[in-house]
Amino acid sequence: MIPWELALSFFVGLALLWALSTVLVWPRRIVWRLITSSLVSGLCLWAIDLLSPVTGLFVPLTPFTLLAAGALGLPGALVMAVWAYALIPL
């Protein structure tokens, strides 16, 4: 028979290992999501800027717009494009 102290220390060790792995994996997941969101949004803004002679829509590619698009994701990039279109005087 296994002593109860050994079984208890085993389960406490498993709980600590689970907690440590959760703490180490969680920030990596957030950083990965931010990186992919930034890349997709940056590509979307670049495509909008590339098509600006055809569409007449211009969104400047500044660090602020790229940071905002990265934080807000693809919907944020599209909102910035619509906002830029709304602010263009006709």
C-alpha positions as CSV (number, residue, x, y, z in Angstrom):
1,M,0.0,0.0,0.0
2,I,1.2,3.5,-0.9
3,P,1.6,5.9,2.1
4,W,-0.9,8.8,2.0
5,E,1.9,11.4,2.3
6,L,3.4,10.1,-0.9
7,A,0.1,10.1,-2.8
8,L,-0.6,13.6,-1.5
9,S,2.8,14.9,-2.6
10,F,2.3,13.3,-6.0
11,F,-1.0,15.1,-6.5
12,V,0.3,18.4,-5.2
13,G,3.3,18.1,-7.6
14,L,0.9,17.4,-10.5
15,A,-1.2,20.4,-9.6
16,L,1.9,22.6,-9.5
17,L,3.1,21.2,-12.8
18,W,-0.2,21.9,-14.4
19,A,-0.3,25.5,-12.9
20,L,3.2,26.2,-14.2
21,S,2.5,24.9,-17.7
22,T,-0.7,27.0,-17.8
23,V,1.2,30.1,-16.8
24,L,3.9,29.5,-19.4
25,V,1.7,28.6,-22.3
26,W,-0.9,31.4,-21.8
27,P,1.3,34.4,-22.7
28,R,2.7,32.5,-25.7
29,R,-0.8,32.0,-27.1
30,I,-1.6,35.7,-26.7
31,V,1.6,36.8,-28.4
32,W,1.0,34.4,-31.2
33,R,-2.5,35.7,-31.7
34,L,-1.3,39.3,-31.7
35,I,1.4,38.5,-34.2
36,T,-0.9,36.8,-36.6
37,S,-3.5,39.5,-36.2
38,S,-0.9,42.2,-36.9
39,L,0.3,40.4,-40.0
40,V,-3.2,39.8,-41.5
41,S,-4.2,43.4,-40.7
42,G,-1.0,44.8,-42.1
43,L,-1.5,42.9,-45.3
44,C,-5.1,44.1,-45.5
45,L,-4.0,47.7,-45.1
46,W,-1.2,47.2,-47.6
47,A,-3.7,45.7,-50.1
48,I,-6.0,48.7,-49.6
49,D,-3.1,51.1,-50.1
50,L,-2.0,49.1,-53.2
51,L,-5.5,49.4,-54.7
52,S,-5.9,53.1,-53.8
53,P,-5.4,54.4,-57.4
54,V,-8.4,52.2,-58.4
55,T,-10.7,52.7,-55.5
56,G,-9.7,56.2,-54.4
57,L,-9.4,55.0,-50.8
58,F,-6.2,55.8,-49.0
59,V,-5.2,54.6,-45.6
60,P,-1.7,55.9,-44.6
61,L,0.6,53.1,-43.4
62,T,2.0,54.7,-40.3
63,P,3.2,52.9,-37.2
64,F,0.0,54.1,-35.4
65,T,-2.3,52.7,-38.0
66,L,-0.4,49.4,-38.1
67,L,-0.4,49.1,-34.3
68,A,-4.1,49.9,-34.2
69,A,-4.9,47.4,-36.9
70,G,-2.8,44.8,-35.2
71,A,-4.5,45.3,-31.9
72,L,-8.0,45.4,-33.4
73,G,-7.4,42.7,-36.0
74,L,-8.9,42.4,-39.5
75,P,-12.2,44.1,-38.4
76,G,-10.3,47.0,-37.1
77,A,-8.4,47.4,-40.4
78,L,-11.6,47.3,-42.3
79,V,-13.2,49.9,-39.9
80,M,-10.2,52.2,-40.4
81,A,-10.6,51.8,-44.2
82,V,-14.3,52.7,-44.0
83,W,-13.5,55.6,-41.6
84,A,-10.9,56.9,-44.1
85,Y,-13.5,56.7,-46.9
86,A,-16.0,58.6,-44.8
87,L,-13.5,61.4,-44.1
88,I,-12.6,61.9,-47.7
89,P,-14.4,65.0,-49.0
90,L,-16.2,64.4,-52.3
